[in-house]
Amino acid sequence: MTEAIIHGVLLAFGLILPLGVQNVFVFNQGASQKTLVRTLPVILTASLCDTLLISAAVLGVSVVVLTFGWLKITIFTVGFLFLLYMGWVIWRSEGTVEQNNQGRLSAKQQIAYAASVSLLNPHAILDTIGVIGTNSLHYHGIDKWAFTIATIFVSWIWFSGLAIAGKLLQRLDQTGKTLTILNKISALIIWGVAIYMGIELLKEVG
């Protein structure tokens, strides 16, 4: 069981560490919200979505995405359009407290956006199916449960840490210049993922 836990933790960190849309959004909200408590909606939503994806991958349910072409195309299309919009919103956000209202989302908006960047990101879905789902096949019974819980635990800790890191940046840089630069970089990363999704969409349609 110990081997399964270590395997799950290392694998989850390997997948979640790269700077993707989900990470960027959680960090951005941590830096934008007035208090850490107000980032709970984005932390909980991102964590729960990862829990859902990991569980579906381990149980084999998420293979449906690969089986039905129309579902894959729908996810890519909606995800592509949504990321273009989100990139524009974050690009226009300023880092100062007075000007950062555009980046400071309400609880409902945080939940909707976090769910979208988590569940409408084909790259993340396919990674979860291909990597976590495949690796889980090495285990059975209690070892499989240990592997699954370990990967889920890493997600919860990671997203909480990202929000805290964003809040620390906000406190360290009262001028907001660093956050403004980060917003621009975040928007470029989001648009980059959108372009990738657009290319994949053209491949699927073609």
N, C-alpha and C positions, 0 to 999 in steps of 0.2 A: 504493500500500500504506500509506503514511503517513496518508493521509486515512482509510482503513479502521480503522487502529489508534486514531487520535484519536477517531473516531466511536464505536468500541467502548468506549473508556475513559470518555468522557463519558456515554454511554448507561448503562453499568453503574453508575457513581456515582449517576446520577439515580434509578435503580431501587433501589439498595441503601441509600442514605443515610437514607430515611425510617425512623423508629423502629418496626420491626415485631417480631413474635414471635421470629423467628430472631436478630435483632440483640440483643434484650433477653436472650435465653437465653445467648448467647455471652458477653456482657458480665457477666452475673450469675455465670456460672461462673468467669470471670477474677477476679472479686472474692471468690468463695467458696473457691476451692481454695487450699491451703497454698502451693504453688509454681506458677510459670508452666508448668513441664513437665507438671504434672498436668492442664492445660487442653488439651493436645495432642489428646486424643480428640475433644473438642467442636469444636476448630478444624478438624481434618482432616475430620471427618464433615460439618460444615456446608459446607466448601469443596468436598468431593467431590460432595455432593448438588447444589450449585449447578452444578458442572461437568457433572453428568449432565443436569440440567434444561436448561442452555444448549445442550449438544450435541444433545439431543433436539429442542429448539426449532428450531435451525439446520437439522437434518437433516429436519425435518418430521414426526418420529415422534410428538411430543407432541400433535399435532392429534387423536389418538385420544380424548383426554379430552373434547374438544368434540363428537366424533362419537357416542360411546356415552353416552346419558343415564344408564343404570344405574351406569356407572363414576363419573360425575360426582357422582351422589347418594351413592354409597358413600364417596367421598373426603370430601365435605362432612359426612356423618354422623360418620364416625370422627374427622375433624379437630375438629368441634364438641365432641364428648364429651372428647377428649383435652385440648383447650385449657381446658375448664372445670376439669378435674382439675389441670392444670399451674398454672393461675392460683391455685388453692386452696393448692397446695404452696408456691409462691413467696410468697403473701400471709402464710402462717404462719411463713416463715423470718425469723429475726432476724439482725441485722448483726454482732453480736459474735462473736469467735472461738469462745467457749465454746458459744454458742447457734446457731451457723450450720451445724451438722451436717446439718440438713434440706436446706439449699441446696447442700451439698457432696456431689455425686453421685460414684459410682464410675465407672471408665472405661466399663464396660458400660452403665451408666445414661446417661452422657453421650452415648454413641453412639446408643442407642435414642431418647432424647429429641430429640437434634439431628436425627436422620434423620426423626423424626415431624414436628417443627415445620417441616422443610424440604420434605418430600415430601407431607405431608397438609395443606398450606396452599394451598387452591384459588386464593386471591388471588395468591399468588406464582407458581403454575403458570400461571395465565391471563395474568399480566403478562409472564412469560417467553415464552409462546407469541405473545401479541399484539404485544409490543414488540420483544424481541430477535429472535424468529423472523421477524417481518415486516421489520424493518430489515436483516436479513441477506440478504434477497432482492435488495438493491441491488448485491450483490457476487458475483463468481464467481472460481473458481480460487484463486490464492494470496491475493487480497484478502479472500476469504471466510474463509479460514483465519486471516488476520491479525486480522480483525474478531472472530472467535470466540475466539481465544487472548487477545486484549486484554480482552474482557469477563470471561473466566474468571480472568485474572491479577488483575483488580481484586477479585474475590471473595476470593481467597486472601490478598491483602494486607489487605483490610478486616477479615476475621474475625480475623486475627492481631493487628491493631491494636486491635480491640475487647477482646480478652482481655487485652492489655497495659494498656489503659486501665482495665479493671476491677481489675487487680492494683495499679495505681498508686493508685486510689481507696482500696483496702483499706489500703495502707501510709500514706496521708496521713491517714486517719481511723481510728485505732486503737479509738475508742469504738464504732464500728459504727453510729452514729446515721444517718449519711448513707446507708449501705447498706440500713438498715432502711426508710428513706423510699423509696429507689429500688426496693426489693422491692415495696412497696405500689403504687407507680406502675406498675411492670412488670406486676404482677398485673392492675391495672385495664386496661392496654393489651391484655393477653392476653384478658381477658374481653370487651373491646370487639370484638376480632377474632372471638371465638367468637360473639358476638351477631350480628355481620355475617354470619358463615357460617350461623348458624341461620336468618336471614331469607332468605338465598339458597337454603337447603335447602327452606324452605317454598314458595318460588317454583317451584323445580324439581319438587317433589312435586305442587304445585297445578296 
